């Protein structure tokens, strides 16, 4: 079995080397660059491809996979919105993701950033301190987190782990999901619609996939349903939120703040040192009540190692005709 892995990051090198050492029977080619049309020649003789794309792959790359006999493409992520599933189906290439590599890593981050924004520790108070303003004022005052109602939008593995953190400190936790589960019911109380969740929650944490139906699921209309002083946390996908509407609501005072680990136009920003950003991102960075982090909620040693191992194993299983847990229906 011959595998090609693209977009190797420095932090993945040890995990990749460890996996290769543990599987001497596998031939694994590793490239630092992403799989673009410039690297189509590297697909010759490859059975399965493992990628982690930020920018979309060109149409010709999908066609080249079919010509070279690539049987499966695995992404080192849970999200698949950056891939053309229609082209994978057209060219007979299976798609595999890693649905659960370290749900506690993302849940922990959502919990911590929710507390940080709720208590106004960052960026609001932090920026005042950086400017040597150590005074107190009413705008710095907050409420204890356990006095708030938490809404979990999307109660899969990550959403449930996030609910577990909040429930553990005594919060009332509500949840919304198209497919409520018994595992979710052990941690939270389901409501019938996202609108119901928004109306009742002081903090809403998003853990939903980016689909056509979910695009801007939190828009100006939905934000208006939220209680005054509510907080939005998004460690899911940037496209879930109408960023401009969110910032307008923070600026107006309707929302107390937001913690955003994802941004709907992040393709040209994440994992890059970008001196200039678009005007919408600049609004995020300038707002003292919005905490932004560059898509790093998952970023722990445990998650990186799991992403490497599970993506390669899933790609191989799919290429051999099996049906790994992460296989995506095309």
Buried (B, 14 or more C-beta within 10 A) or exposed (E): BBBBBBBBEEEBEEBBEEBBEEBEEBBBBBBEEBBBEEBBEBBEEBBBBBBBBBEEBBEEBBBBBBEBBBBBBBBBBBBBBBBBEEBBBBBEBBBBBBBBBBBBBBBBBBBEBBBBBBBBBBBBBBEBEEEEEEEEEEEEEBEEBEEBBBBBBBBBBBBBBBBBBBBEEEBBBBBBBEEBBEEBEEBBEBBEEBEBBBBBBBBBBBBBBBEEEBBBBBBEEBBEBBBEBBBBBBBBBBBBBBBBBBBBBBEEEBBBBBBBBBBBEBBEBBEEEEEEBEEEBEBBEEBBBBBBBBBBBBBBEEBBBBBBBBBBBBBBBBBEEEEBEBBBEE
